[in-house]
Amino acid sequence: MDVALGGTFDPIHDGHRKLFERAFELGDVTVGLTSDELAPRTRHVERYVRDYEERKRDLESELEPLAAEHGREFEVRELTEPTGIATEPQFDALVVSPETKDGGERINEIRRERGHDPLEVVVVDHVPAEDGEWISSTRIVRGEIDEHGNLTPDREGREATRPR
């Protein structure tokens, strides 16, 4: 099975790792990583996002051991549109988080319009942080939690904009 998933992944956290794990359980994985231009448009909150090459490097280092563990292949491709790579005919499944499920439905509409079979949309639940709220990159960047959801009250977050 060919599996797609997409995101900004900055920084990578245990919620992302749960998505990756599920994707590799299903098949070979292609991850769409948002371009530098698309990344700010997909954020609900304005914040600094590291550049594509840095994010890609970190993502590949997370994916390599998972792919090996599951005997799977993976590829990271640049996303320049919100519907990303999943509208391409070769994919069988799309792994999403609960808040991106509607995007998966939209992708299937586009696929049907193009004469492609719909994807199996696999929803992976959020991972709760120590305080019961979900782990998110935004919370990590703000300095509220670490990548595992542990509270970090003495940590300072990133600036909202790119450093000069």
Wavefront OBJ file of the C-alpha trace (Angstrom):
o trace
v 0.000 0.000 0.000
v 1.211 3.511 -0.822
v 0.527 5.919 2.031
v 0.644 9.716 2.007
v 0.752 12.201 4.845
v 1.685 15.822 5.030
v 2.593 18.622 7.357
v 5.069 21.256 8.450
v 6.652 19.152 11.216
v 8.379 21.965 13.075
v 9.264 20.805 15.596
v 8.574 17.076 15.386
v 6.813 15.714 18.473
v 5.197 12.538 19.786
v 1.924 13.307 17.994
v 3.791 13.344 14.683
v 5.603 10.165 15.657
v 2.232 8.463 16.176
v 1.210 9.518 12.638
v 4.482 8.220 11.196
v 4.172 4.913 13.058
v 0.649 4.322 11.740
v 1.676 5.228 8.200
v 4.546 2.719 8.220
v 2.237 0.033 9.642
v 0.109 0.486 6.503
v 2.787 0.599 3.795
v 5.476 2.594 2.039
v 5.228 6.261 2.970
v 5.497 9.526 1.087
v 5.546 12.574 3.327
v 4.614 15.918 1.870
v 6.565 18.580 3.727
v 5.217 22.111 3.389
v 7.372 24.502 1.389
v 8.708 27.661 2.968
v 5.960 29.584 1.147
v 3.114 27.239 2.163
v 4.136 26.645 5.798
v 2.979 30.047 7.162
v -0.363 29.703 5.348
v -1.109 26.420 7.115
v -0.507 27.759 10.639
v -3.443 28.728 12.843
v -1.124 31.028 14.803
v 1.618 33.224 13.384
v 4.980 31.844 14.431
v 8.454 31.284 13.107
v 8.879 28.066 11.112
v 12.378 26.820 10.317
v 13.358 26.604 6.665
v 12.440 23.632 4.484
v 15.906 22.076 4.332
v 16.281 22.057 8.133
v 12.822 20.546 8.578
v 13.474 17.961 5.853
v 16.747 16.893 7.474
v 15.080 16.402 10.849
v 12.111 14.622 9.298
v 14.293 12.172 7.392
v 16.251 11.349 10.552
v 12.923 10.536 12.297
v 11.617 8.441 9.405
v 14.742 6.363 8.658
v 14.620 4.118 11.757
v 10.833 3.654 11.491
v 11.087 2.645 7.844
v 13.844 0.156 8.676
v 11.872 -1.263 11.616
v 8.839 -1.877 9.386
v 10.770 -2.918 6.261
v 9.284 -0.006 4.315
v 10.458 2.678 1.934
v 9.840 6.398 2.360
v 10.230 9.608 0.433
v 9.930 13.257 1.484
v 8.509 15.608 -1.133
v 7.890 19.351 -1.041
v 4.269 20.476 -0.696
v 3.400 23.684 -2.483
v -0.416 23.327 -2.305
v -2.573 22.484 0.725
v -4.060 19.406 -0.985
v -0.504 18.315 -1.628
v 0.584 15.077 -3.159
v -2.383 12.985 -2.028
v -4.399 13.885 -5.128
v -1.918 11.864 -7.218
v -3.300 8.501 -8.402
v -0.642 6.178 -6.907
v -1.702 6.602 -3.277
v -4.052 4.223 -1.463
v -4.282 5.814 1.977
v -3.888 9.168 3.681
v -2.933 9.404 7.353
v -4.352 12.494 9.064
v -4.903 13.956 12.509
v -8.464 14.777 13.650
v -8.198 18.448 12.672
v -7.066 17.592 9.122
v -9.738 14.944 8.459
v -11.841 17.448 6.478
v -8.830 18.086 4.239
v -8.723 14.351 3.547
v -12.355 14.465 2.474
v -11.572 17.386 0.134
v -8.663 15.414 -1.340
v -11.028 12.533 -2.077
v -13.420 14.933 -3.836
v -10.540 16.090 -6.059
v -9.484 12.488 -6.696
v -13.032 11.544 -7.759
v -13.171 14.576 -10.089
v -9.934 13.346 -11.680
v -11.212 9.780 -12.043
v -9.017 8.310 -9.266
v -10.161 5.957 -6.541
v -10.728 7.621 -3.181
v -8.107 7.209 -0.490
v -8.647 5.359 2.736
v -8.492 8.256 5.220
v -6.883 6.968 8.423
v -7.406 9.282 11.395
v -4.810 9.084 14.160
v -5.841 10.566 17.482
v -3.836 13.298 19.189
v -1.314 12.503 21.885
v -2.100 14.213 25.197
v 0.497 16.273 27.000
v 1.109 16.074 30.735
v -1.648 18.646 31.334
v -4.226 16.691 29.317
v -4.210 19.124 26.393
v -2.882 17.743 23.119
v 0.740 18.002 22.066
v 1.256 20.514 19.260
v 4.216 22.178 17.620
v 2.745 25.571 18.501
v 2.676 24.699 22.205
v 6.288 23.524 21.991
v 7.367 26.685 20.176
v 5.609 28.799 22.831
v 7.652 27.008 25.480
v 4.666 25.396 27.231
v 5.708 21.754 26.670
v 8.540 19.697 25.213
v 8.287 17.285 22.263
v 6.982 14.542 24.574
v 4.288 16.701 26.186
v 6.094 17.370 29.450
v 5.329 20.789 30.927
v 8.262 23.205 30.645
v 7.317 26.297 32.649
v 10.893 27.639 32.796
v 11.543 27.317 29.053
v 11.235 30.240 26.658
v 9.626 29.763 23.246
v 10.654 30.917 19.799
v 9.931 34.366 18.498
v 6.803 34.705 16.357
v 8.802 35.819 13.329
v 11.985 34.756 11.626
v 15.216 35.977 13.220
v 16.962 38.693 11.278
l 1 2 3 4 5 6 7 8 9 10 11 12 13 14 15 16 17 18 19 20 21 22 23 24 25 26 27 28 29 30 31 32 33 34 35 36 37 38 39 40 41 42 43 44 45 46 47 48 49 50 51 52 53 54 55 56 57 58 59 60 61 62 63 64 65 66 67 68 69 70 71 72 73 74 75 76 77 78 79 80 81 82 83 84 85 86 87 88 89 90 91 92 93 94 95 96 97 98 99 100 101 102 103 104 105 106 107 108 109 110 111 112 113 114 115 116 117 118 119 120 121 122 123 124 125 126 127 128 129 130 131 132 133 134 135 136 137 138 139 140 141 142 143 144 145 146 147 148 149 150 151 152 153 154 155 156 157 158 159 160 161 162 163 164
